[in-house]
Structures are given as structure tokens and as C-alpha cells.
Amino acid sequence: MIVSAAMSLDGFLDDASPERLTLSNAADFDRVDAVRASVDAIAVGAGTVRADDPRLLVRSSERRAARTAAGKPASPLRVVISPSGRLDPGSQLFDRSETAPVIVYTTTAAARTFPLGPEADEFGPEPWPEDAQAPEVVPVGGGGVPPHAVLEDLARRGVERVLIEGGGIVHTAFLSADLVDELHVAIAPFLLGKTGGARFLYPAVFPQSPQRPLALVETRAIGEVALLVYRRV
């Protein structure tokens, strides 16, 4: 499993403004696209879907063609981790023009009432719009979505390589559970301080400690962005 993130020097994934802050550059976006093309699934938390409205697709036509030629789907399986099940059917992720399937991992209670629109005041079933791709909804936990359960279900589907692209809550869950093999961090050349919003990580007990550090396997300047790649020893 790979965790990938772009952050400020002081560890923020975004600022507190309504607009999405760009922390990387075109060359680094292309690097991430190459990583996407190398995996079997791309996973994010529901907060990332709400904040960024991502498609989670391989963007390069050449990479999509190479995957197809290798007998793979043009883009990997798309995964959302959402304990509440509150996802907007109008999100780009559910665009019917895209064929890459979507799986939503949620709790048992949320799965019983899914789908839910973003304006729902209480849990309750709402019909999924005909013009949106309906995801497969998989309940894997009671009070939360255990990272181990997500990976076990993906493994049963033949998924071997997973790319986690955010946000901080999901990063924290998988790193603290010691499930991450590689960590790709792109660091922007500025600090956000009091204007910072979502963080790369939140307080937790991490096995990646001074007694068990990760191994630094690559450092690279991508324009003004610094890429650090770590692997679990």
C-alpha cells in the first residue's frame, strides 16, 4: 500500500479558505498519475470527495492505453471510505460516463440507509439518481471502518496494490495500523500556520517511531516541490 500526499512545510493538506489550495505543480501531478496507473485501486476518504470532488482516474491517455493493452481496466478501482455513508450522487466520482467502478466502505448502520444525499438531515434512504453511477456499498464495521477490513475485502477481489490519496483521517488510520508500505510526500515551499486547514496526520500512536523509522529511498526536486519517498523496513 502507498500513501501519497502533497502538503505545506508545516504539514497542512489545504488551507481554511473555500477554494482548494494548490500545493503541487504540473510535473508532480503527472508523477502521481504514473503512480495511479501502477496500482489496482485508488482510495480516499469521504471528506476528500466532498472537499476536492476528485474523479480518481488515470489522466494520461497513453497510460490508460497501456493498462488496457495489459488486460487491465483503463483506470484502477475507485474506493471511498465513508463511515457515515453521506456522499453526494452528483460528485464527479459517480459520473456515469466513467466505467471505472466505485466501492464505498461504510458501517453496517450506514449501509442499511445508503444512499444519502448531502442535504439529508437524518439517515434515510433516497433513490440514487439514474444519471449517476451507483457504487457498490460494502459494510465492514460497526462504529467505524477498520482499515484491515477494507484491505482484506480488496484482496479478495484480486487487488494487490492500493494508493491512498487522502485525507488526513484516512492517512492516520492506515499508518497507525501499520499497513503502509510506501509513503510519498510532496512538500510545497511555504508554511500555512494559522491559515492551515486539513492536516496530513492527526494525533495517534504510530509504529513508525524513532525506534522503527521508515527508510528514505528517494529525494527529488520537482520544480520548487520536494518529493520524499519512504519505505517500511
DOMAR-936759 format. One record per residue (C-alpha): chain; x, z, y; residue in three letters; residue number from 1. Coordinates in Angstrom, 1 decimal. Layout:
<recs>
<rec chain="A" px="X" pz="Z" py="Y" resn="ALA" resi="NUM"/>
...
</recs>
This chain:
<recs>
<rec chain="A" px="0.0" pz="0.0" py="0.0" resn="MET" resi="1"/>
<rec chain="A" px="1.1" pz="-0.9" py="3.5" resn="ILE" resi="2"/>
<rec chain="A" px="0.1" pz="0.9" py="6.7" resn="VAL" resi="3"/>
<rec chain="A" px="0.5" pz="-1.3" py="9.8" resn="SER" resi="4"/>
<rec chain="A" px="0.1" pz="-0.1" py="13.4" resn="ALA" resi="5"/>
<rec chain="A" px="1.1" pz="-1.0" py="17.0" resn="ALA" resi="6"/>
<rec chain="A" px="1.5" pz="2.0" py="19.3" resn="MET" resi="7"/>
<rec chain="A" px="2.9" pz="3.2" py="22.6" resn="SER" resi="8"/>
<rec chain="A" px="6.1" pz="5.1" py="22.7" resn="LEU" resi="9"/>
<rec chain="A" px="4.1" pz="8.3" py="22.7" resn="ASP" resi="10"/>
<rec chain="A" px="2.0" pz="7.4" py="19.6" resn="GLY" resi="11"/>
<rec chain="A" px="-1.2" pz="6.0" py="21.0" resn="PHE" resi="12"/>
<rec chain="A" px="-3.1" pz="3.1" py="19.4" resn="LEU" resi="13"/>
<rec chain="A" px="-5.1" pz="2.5" py="22.6" resn="ASP" resi="14"/>
<rec chain="A" px="-5.8" pz="3.9" py="26.0" resn="ASP" resi="15"/>
<rec chain="A" px="-9.1" pz="5.6" py="27.1" resn="ALA" resi="16"/>
<rec chain="A" px="-10.4" pz="2.6" py="29.0" resn="SER" resi="17"/>
<rec chain="A" px="-13.3" pz="0.5" py="27.7" resn="PRO" resi="18"/>
<rec chain="A" px="-11.1" pz="-2.6" py="27.3" resn="GLU" resi="19"/>
<rec chain="A" px="-8.8" pz="-3.0" py="24.3" resn="ARG" resi="20"/>
<rec chain="A" px="-5.2" pz="-2.4" py="25.3" resn="LEU" resi="21"/>
<rec chain="A" px="-2.7" pz="-5.0" py="24.0" resn="THR" resi="22"/>
<rec chain="A" px="0.3" pz="-3.2" py="22.5" resn="LEU" resi="23"/>
<rec chain="A" px="2.0" pz="-6.1" py="20.9" resn="SER" resi="24"/>
<rec chain="A" px="2.7" pz="-9.8" py="21.5" resn="ASN" resi="25"/>
<rec chain="A" px="2.0" pz="-13.2" py="20.0" resn="ALA" resi="26"/>
<rec chain="A" px="5.1" pz="-13.2" py="17.8" resn="ALA" resi="27"/>
<rec chain="A" px="4.2" pz="-9.8" py="16.4" resn="ASP" resi="28"/>
<rec chain="A" px="0.6" pz="-10.8" py="15.8" resn="PHE" resi="29"/>
<rec chain="A" px="2.0" pz="-13.7" py="13.8" resn="ASP" resi="30"/>
<rec chain="A" px="4.1" pz="-11.3" py="11.8" resn="ARG" resi="31"/>
<rec chain="A" px="1.1" pz="-9.2" py="10.9" resn="VAL" resi="32"/>
<rec chain="A" px="-0.8" pz="-12.4" py="10.0" resn="ASP" resi="33"/>
<rec chain="A" px="2.0" pz="-13.2" py="7.5" resn="ALA" resi="34"/>
<rec chain="A" px="1.6" pz="-9.7" py="6.0" resn="VAL" resi="35"/>
<rec chain="A" px="-2.1" pz="-10.2" py="5.8" resn="ARG" resi="36"/>
<rec chain="A" px="-1.5" pz="-13.4" py="3.8" resn="ALA" resi="37"/>
<rec chain="A" px="0.6" pz="-11.5" py="1.3" resn="SER" resi="38"/>
<rec chain="A" px="-1.9" pz="-8.8" py="0.3" resn="VAL" resi="39"/>
<rec chain="A" px="-5.1" pz="-8.7" py="-1.7" resn="ASP" resi="40"/>
<rec chain="A" px="-7.2" pz="-6.6" py="0.7" resn="ALA" resi="41"/>
<rec chain="A" px="-7.2" pz="-5.6" py="4.3" resn="ILE" resi="42"/>
<rec chain="A" px="-8.7" pz="-2.2" py="5.1" resn="ALA" resi="43"/>
<rec chain="A" px="-9.8" pz="-0.4" py="8.3" resn="VAL" resi="44"/>
<rec chain="A" px="-12.0" pz="2.5" py="9.3" resn="GLY" resi="45"/>
<rec chain="A" px="-15.4" pz="2.1" py="10.8" resn="ALA" resi="46"/>
<rec chain="A" px="-14.0" pz="3.3" py="14.2" resn="GLY" resi="47"/>
<rec chain="A" px="-11.7" pz="0.2" py="14.3" resn="THR" resi="48"/>
<rec chain="A" px="-14.7" pz="-2.0" py="13.5" resn="VAL" resi="49"/>
<rec chain="A" px="-16.6" pz="-0.5" py="16.4" resn="ARG" resi="50"/>
<rec chain="A" px="-13.7" pz="-0.5" py="18.9" resn="ALA" resi="51"/>
<rec chain="A" px="-12.0" pz="-3.8" py="18.1" resn="ASP" resi="52"/>
<rec chain="A" px="-14.6" pz="-5.9" py="16.4" resn="ASP" resi="53"/>
<rec chain="A" px="-12.0" pz="-7.5" py="14.1" resn="PRO" resi="54"/>
<rec chain="A" px="-12.5" pz="-10.3" py="11.7" resn="ARG" resi="55"/>
<rec chain="A" px="-9.7" pz="-9.2" py="9.3" resn="LEU" resi="56"/>
<rec chain="A" px="-8.8" pz="-12.8" py="8.3" resn="LEU" resi="57"/>
<rec chain="A" px="-5.6" pz="-14.7" py="7.8" resn="VAL" resi="58"/>
<rec chain="A" px="-5.5" pz="-16.7" py="11.0" resn="ARG" resi="59"/>
<rec chain="A" px="-2.8" pz="-19.3" py="10.2" resn="SER" resi="60"/>
<rec chain="A" px="-4.3" pz="-22.5" py="8.6" resn="SER" resi="61"/>
<rec chain="A" px="-1.0" pz="-23.0" py="6.8" resn="GLU" resi="62"/>
<rec chain="A" px="-1.1" pz="-19.6" py="5.3" resn="ARG" resi="63"/>
<rec chain="A" px="-4.7" pz="-19.9" py="4.3" resn="ARG" resi="64"/>
<rec chain="A" px="-4.0" pz="-23.2" py="2.6" resn="ALA" resi="65"/>
<rec chain="A" px="-1.0" pz="-21.7" py="0.8" resn="ALA" resi="66"/>
<rec chain="A" px="-3.2" pz="-18.9" py="-0.5" resn="ARG" resi="67"/>
<rec chain="A" px="-5.8" pz="-21.4" py="-1.7" resn="THR" resi="68"/>
<rec chain="A" px="-3.2" pz="-23.6" py="-3.4" resn="ALA" resi="69"/>
<rec chain="A" px="-2.0" pz="-20.4" py="-5.2" resn="ALA" resi="70"/>
<rec chain="A" px="-5.6" pz="-19.9" py="-6.6" resn="GLY" resi="71"/>
<rec chain="A" px="-6.4" pz="-17.1" py="-4.1" resn="LYS" resi="72"/>
<rec chain="A" px="-9.2" pz="-16.8" py="-1.5" resn="PRO" resi="73"/>
<rec chain="A" px="-8.1" pz="-18.1" py="1.9" resn="ALA" resi="74"/>
<rec chain="A" px="-8.3" pz="-14.6" py="3.2" resn="SER" resi="75"/>
<rec chain="A" px="-8.0" pz="-11.3" py="1.4" resn="PRO" resi="76"/>
<rec chain="A" px="-10.9" pz="-9.0" py="0.5" resn="LEU" resi="77"/>
<rec chain="A" px="-12.0" pz="-7.1" py="3.6" resn="ARG" resi="78"/>
<rec chain="A" px="-12.6" pz="-3.3" py="3.3" resn="VAL" resi="79"/>
<rec chain="A" px="-14.2" pz="-0.8" py="5.6" resn="VAL" resi="80"/>
<rec chain="A" px="-14.1" pz="2.9" py="5.2" resn="ILE" resi="81"/>
<rec chain="A" px="-17.2" pz="4.5" py="6.7" resn="SER" resi="82"/>
<rec chain="A" px="-18.3" pz="8.0" py="5.7" resn="PRO" resi="83"/>
<rec chain="A" px="-21.5" pz="7.7" py="7.9" resn="SER" resi="84"/>
<rec chain="A" px="-22.3" pz="4.1" py="6.9" resn="GLY" resi="85"/>
<rec chain="A" px="-23.1" pz="3.3" py="10.6" resn="ARG" resi="86"/>
<rec chain="A" px="-22.0" pz="-0.2" py="11.1" resn="LEU" resi="87"/>
<rec chain="A" px="-23.3" pz="-3.0" py="13.3" resn="ASP" resi="88"/>
<rec chain="A" px="-24.6" pz="-6.0" py="11.3" resn="PRO" resi="89"/>
<rec chain="A" px="-23.7" pz="-8.0" py="14.5" resn="GLY" resi="90"/>
<rec chain="A" px="-20.0" pz="-7.3" py="14.1" resn="SER" resi="91"/>
<rec chain="A" px="-17.7" pz="-10.3" py="13.6" resn="GLN" resi="92"/>
<rec chain="A" px="-16.8" pz="-8.8" py="10.2" resn="LEU" resi="93"/>
<rec chain="A" px="-20.2" pz="-9.8" py="9.0" resn="PHE" resi="94"/>
<rec chain="A" px="-20.3" pz="-13.3" py="10.3" resn="ASP" resi="95"/>
<rec chain="A" px="-21.9" pz="-15.5" py="7.6" resn="ARG" resi="96"/>
<rec chain="A" px="-19.6" pz="-18.4" py="8.4" resn="SER" resi="97"/>
<rec chain="A" px="-16.7" pz="-16.5" py="6.8" resn="GLU" resi="98"/>
<rec chain="A" px="-16.6" pz="-16.4" py="3.0" resn="THR" resi="99"/>
<rec chain="A" px="-14.2" pz="-13.5" py="2.5" resn="ALA" resi="100"/>
<rec chain="A" px="-16.3" pz="-10.7" py="1.1" resn="PRO" resi="101"/>
<rec chain="A" px="-16.6" pz="-7.3" py="2.6" resn="VAL" resi="102"/>
<rec chain="A" px="-16.8" pz="-3.9" py="0.8" resn="ILE" resi="103"/>
<rec chain="A" px="-17.9" pz="-0.8" py="2.6" resn="VAL" resi="104"/>
<rec chain="A" px="-16.8" pz="2.5" py="1.0" resn="TYR" resi="105"/>
<rec chain="A" px="-19.0" pz="5.4" py="2.1" resn="THR" resi="106"/>
<rec chain="A" px="-20.5" pz="8.6" py="0.9" resn="THR" resi="107"/>
<rec chain="A" px="-23.3" pz="9.0" py="-1.6" resn="THR" resi="108"/>
<rec chain="A" px="-25.8" pz="10.0" py="1.0" resn="ALA" resi="109"/>
<rec chain="A" px="-24.9" pz="7.2" py="3.4" resn="ALA" resi="110"/>
<rec chain="A" px="-25.1" pz="4.6" py="0.6" resn="ALA" resi="111"/>
<rec chain="A" px="-28.7" pz="5.6" py="-0.1" resn="ARG" resi="112"/>
<rec chain="A" px="-29.7" pz="4.8" py="3.5" resn="THR" resi="113"/>
<rec chain="A" px="-27.4" pz="1.8" py="4.3" resn="PHE" resi="114"/>
<rec chain="A" px="-27.7" pz="-0.5" py="6.2" resn="PRO" resi="115"/>
<rec chain="A" px="-27.8" pz="1.3" py="9.5" resn="LEU" resi="116"/>
<rec chain="A" px="-27.7" pz="-0.3" py="12.9" resn="GLY" resi="117"/>
<rec chain="A" px="-25.5" pz="1.2" py="15.7" resn="PRO" resi="118"/>
<rec chain="A" px="-28.6" pz="2.4" py="17.6" resn="GLU" resi="119"/>
<rec chain="A" px="-30.1" pz="4.4" py="14.8" resn="ALA" resi="120"/>
<rec chain="A" px="-30.9" pz="8.0" py="15.9" resn="ASP" resi="121"/>
<rec chain="A" px="-31.2" pz="9.2" py="12.3" resn="GLU" resi="122"/>
<rec chain="A" px="-30.3" pz="7.9" py="8.9" resn="PHE" resi="123"/>
<rec chain="A" px="-32.9" pz="5.5" py="7.7" resn="GLY" resi="124"/>
<rec chain="A" px="-32.9" pz="2.1" py="6.1" resn="PRO" resi="125"/>
<rec chain="A" px="-33.1" pz="-1.0" py="8.2" resn="GLU" resi="126"/>
<rec chain="A" px="-33.2" pz="-4.6" py="6.9" resn="PRO" resi="127"/>
<rec chain="A" px="-29.9" pz="-6.4" py="7.0" resn="TRP" resi="128"/>
<rec chain="A" px="-30.3" pz="-9.5" py="9.3" resn="PRO" resi="129"/>
<rec chain="A" px="-30.5" pz="-12.8" py="7.5" resn="GLU" resi="130"/>
<rec chain="A" px="-27.8" pz="-14.3" py="9.7" resn="ASP" resi="131"/>
<rec chain="A" px="-25.2" pz="-11.6" py="8.8" resn="ALA" resi="132"/>
<rec chain="A" px="-23.2" pz="-11.4" py="5.6" resn="GLN" resi="133"/>
<rec chain="A" px="-24.3" pz="-8.3" py="3.7" resn="ALA" resi="134"/>
<rec chain="A" px="-21.4" pz="-6.2" py="2.4" resn="PRO" resi="135"/>
<rec chain="A" px="-21.1" pz="-4.6" py="-1.0" resn="GLU" resi="136"/>
<rec chain="A" px="-21.7" pz="-0.8" py="-0.4" resn="VAL" resi="137"/>
<rec chain="A" px="-19.8" pz="1.5" py="-2.7" resn="VAL" resi="138"/>
<rec chain="A" px="-20.3" pz="5.3" py="-2.7" resn="PRO" resi="139"/>
<rec chain="A" px="-17.2" pz="7.2" py="-3.6" resn="VAL" resi="140"/>
<rec chain="A" px="-17.6" pz="10.7" py="-2.2" resn="GLY" resi="141"/>
<rec chain="A" px="-19.9" pz="13.4" py="-1.2" resn="GLY" resi="142"/>
<rec chain="A" px="-18.7" pz="14.8" py="2.2" resn="GLY" resi="143"/>
<rec chain="A" px="-16.1" pz="12.1" py="2.8" resn="GLY" resi="144"/>
<rec chain="A" px="-14.4" pz="9.0" py="1.4" resn="VAL" resi="145"/>
<rec chain="A" px="-11.4" pz="10.1" py="-0.7" resn="PRO" resi="146"/>
<rec chain="A" px="-8.5" pz="7.7" py="-0.4" resn="PRO" resi="147"/>
<rec chain="A" px="-7.7" pz="7.9" py="-4.1" resn="HIS" resi="148"/>
<rec chain="A" px="-11.2" pz="6.8" py="-5.0" resn="ALA" resi="149"/>
<rec chain="A" px="-11.0" pz="3.8" py="-2.7" resn="VAL" resi="150"/>
<rec chain="A" px="-7.7" pz="2.6" py="-4.3" resn="LEU" resi="151"/>
<rec chain="A" px="-9.0" pz="3.3" py="-7.8" resn="GLU" resi="152"/>
<rec chain="A" px="-12.1" pz="1.1" py="-7.2" resn="ASP" resi="153"/>
<rec chain="A" px="-10.0" pz="-1.6" py="-5.7" resn="LEU" resi="154"/>
<rec chain="A" px="-7.6" pz="-1.5" py="-8.6" resn="ALA" resi="155"/>
<rec chain="A" px="-10.5" pz="-2.1" py="-11.0" resn="ARG" resi="156"/>
<rec chain="A" px="-11.2" pz="-5.2" py="-9.0" resn="ARG" resi="157"/>
<rec chain="A" px="-7.7" pz="-6.5" py="-9.5" resn="GLY" resi="158"/>
<rec chain="A" px="-6.4" pz="-5.6" py="-6.0" resn="VAL" resi="159"/>
<rec chain="A" px="-2.7" pz="-4.7" py="-6.1" resn="GLU" resi="160"/>
<rec chain="A" px="-1.6" pz="-4.9" py="-2.5" resn="ARG" resi="161"/>
<rec chain="A" px="-3.6" pz="-3.3" py="0.3" resn="VAL" resi="162"/>
<rec chain="A" px="-2.9" pz="-3.4" py="4.0" resn="LEU" resi="163"/>
<rec chain="A" px="-4.3" pz="-0.6" py="6.1" resn="ILE" resi="164"/>
<rec chain="A" px="-4.7" pz="-1.6" py="9.8" resn="GLU" resi="165"/>
<rec chain="A" px="-6.3" pz="1.5" py="11.3" resn="GLY" resi="166"/>
<rec chain="A" px="-7.3" pz="3.6" py="12.8" resn="GLY" resi="167"/>
<rec chain="A" px="-5.6" pz="6.9" py="13.1" resn="GLY" resi="168"/>
<rec chain="A" px="-8.0" pz="8.8" py="10.9" resn="ILE" resi="169"/>
<rec chain="A" px="-7.5" pz="6.4" py="8.1" resn="VAL" resi="170"/>
<rec chain="A" px="-3.8" pz="6.3" py="8.6" resn="HIS" resi="171"/>
<rec chain="A" px="-3.7" pz="10.1" py="8.4" resn="THR" resi="172"/>
<rec chain="A" px="-5.8" pz="10.2" py="5.3" resn="ALA" resi="173"/>
<rec chain="A" px="-3.7" pz="7.8" py="3.3" resn="PHE" resi="174"/>
<rec chain="A" px="-0.3" pz="9.0" py="4.5" resn="LEU" resi="175"/>
<rec chain="A" px="-1.2" pz="12.7" py="3.9" resn="SER" resi="176"/>
<rec chain="A" px="-2.4" pz="11.8" py="0.4" resn="ALA" resi="177"/>
<rec chain="A" px="1.0" pz="10.2" py="-0.3" resn="ASP" resi="178"/>
<rec chain="A" px="-0.5" pz="6.8" py="-1.1" resn="LEU" resi="179"/>
<rec chain="A" px="1.5" pz="4.7" py="1.3" resn="VAL" resi="180"/>
<rec chain="A" px="4.5" pz="2.6" py="0.0" resn="ASP" resi="181"/>
<rec chain="A" px="5.4" pz="0.9" py="3.3" resn="GLU" resi="182"/>
<rec chain="A" px="4.9" pz="1.8" py="6.9" resn="LEU" resi="183"/>
<rec chain="A" px="5.2" pz="-1.0" py="9.6" resn="HIS" resi="184"/>
<rec chain="A" px="5.2" pz="0.3" py="13.1" resn="VAL" resi="185"/>
<rec chain="A" px="5.4" pz="-1.9" py="16.2" resn="ALA" resi="186"/>
<rec chain="A" px="6.3" pz="0.1" py="19.3" resn="ILE" resi="187"/>
<rec chain="A" px="5.4" pz="-1.0" py="22.7" resn="ALA" resi="188"/>
<rec chain="A" px="7.8" pz="-0.3" py="25.6" resn="PRO" resi="189"/>
<rec chain="A" px="5.6" pz="2.1" py="27.5" resn="PHE" resi="190"/>
<rec chain="A" px="4.0" pz="5.6" py="27.5" resn="LEU" resi="191"/>
<rec chain="A" px="0.3" pz="6.3" py="27.9" resn="LEU" resi="192"/>
<rec chain="A" px="0.3" pz="10.1" py="28.4" resn="GLY" resi="193"/>
<rec chain="A" px="-3.0" pz="11.3" py="29.8" resn="LYS" resi="194"/>
<rec chain="A" px="-4.5" pz="7.9" py="29.7" resn="THR" resi="195"/>
<rec chain="A" px="-4.0" pz="7.7" py="25.9" resn="GLY" resi="196"/>
<rec chain="A" px="-7.0" pz="7.3" py="23.6" resn="GLY" resi="197"/>
<rec chain="A" px="-6.9" pz="7.0" py="19.8" resn="ALA" resi="198"/>
<rec chain="A" px="-3.7" pz="8.2" py="18.2" resn="ARG" resi="199"/>
<rec chain="A" px="-1.6" pz="6.7" py="15.4" resn="PHE" resi="200"/>
<rec chain="A" px="-1.8" pz="10.0" py="13.4" resn="LEU" resi="201"/>
<rec chain="A" px="-3.7" pz="13.3" py="13.6" resn="TYR" resi="202"/>
<rec chain="A" px="-2.7" pz="16.8" py="12.5" resn="PRO" resi="203"/>
<rec chain="A" px="-2.4" pz="17.1" py="8.7" resn="ALA" resi="204"/>
<rec chain="A" px="0.0" pz="18.2" py="6.0" resn="VAL" resi="205"/>
<rec chain="A" px="2.3" pz="15.2" py="5.3" resn="PHE" resi="206"/>
<rec chain="A" px="4.6" pz="14.8" py="2.3" resn="PRO" resi="207"/>
<rec chain="A" px="6.8" pz="12.5" py="4.5" resn="GLN" resi="208"/>
<rec chain="A" px="8.7" pz="15.6" py="5.8" resn="SER" resi="209"/>
<rec chain="A" px="12.3" pz="16.3" py="6.8" resn="PRO" resi="210"/>
<rec chain="A" px="12.8" pz="17.3" py="3.2" resn="GLN" resi="211"/>
<rec chain="A" px="11.4" pz="14.0" py="2.0" resn="ARG" resi="212"/>
<rec chain="A" px="11.9" pz="11.4" py="4.6" resn="PRO" resi="213"/>
<rec chain="A" px="11.0" pz="7.7" py="4.4" resn="LEU" resi="214"/>
<rec chain="A" px="13.8" pz="5.1" py="4.1" resn="ALA" resi="215"/>
<rec chain="A" px="14.3" pz="2.9" py="7.1" resn="LEU" resi="216"/>
<rec chain="A" px="14.6" pz="-0.7" py="5.7" resn="VAL" resi="217"/>
<rec chain="A" px="14.3" pz="-2.9" py="8.7" resn="GLU" resi="218"/>
<rec chain="A" px="14.5" pz="-2.7" py="12.5" resn="THR" resi="219"/>
<rec chain="A" px="13.9" pz="-5.8" py="14.6" resn="ARG" resi="220"/>
<rec chain="A" px="13.3" pz="-6.6" py="18.3" resn="ALA" resi="221"/>
<rec chain="A" px="10.2" pz="-8.9" py="18.7" resn="ILE" resi="222"/>
<rec chain="A" px="10.5" pz="-9.6" py="22.4" resn="GLY" resi="223"/>
<rec chain="A" px="10.1" pz="-6.2" py="24.0" resn="GLU" resi="224"/>
<rec chain="A" px="8.4" pz="-4.7" py="21.0" resn="VAL" resi="225"/>
<rec chain="A" px="10.4" pz="-2.8" py="18.4" resn="ALA" resi="226"/>
<rec chain="A" px="9.5" pz="-3.2" py="14.8" resn="LEU" resi="227"/>
<rec chain="A" px="10.3" pz="-0.4" py="12.4" resn="LEU" resi="228"/>
<rec chain="A" px="9.7" pz="-0.7" py="8.6" resn="VAL" resi="229"/>
<rec chain="A" px="9.9" pz="2.3" py="6.4" resn="TYR" resi="230"/>
<rec chain="A" px="9.5" pz="2.6" py="2.6" resn="ARG" resi="231"/>
<rec chain="A" px="8.7" pz="5.6" py="0.4" resn="ARG" resi="232"/>
<rec chain="A" px="11.7" pz="6.8" py="-1.5" resn="VAL" resi="233"/>
</recs>
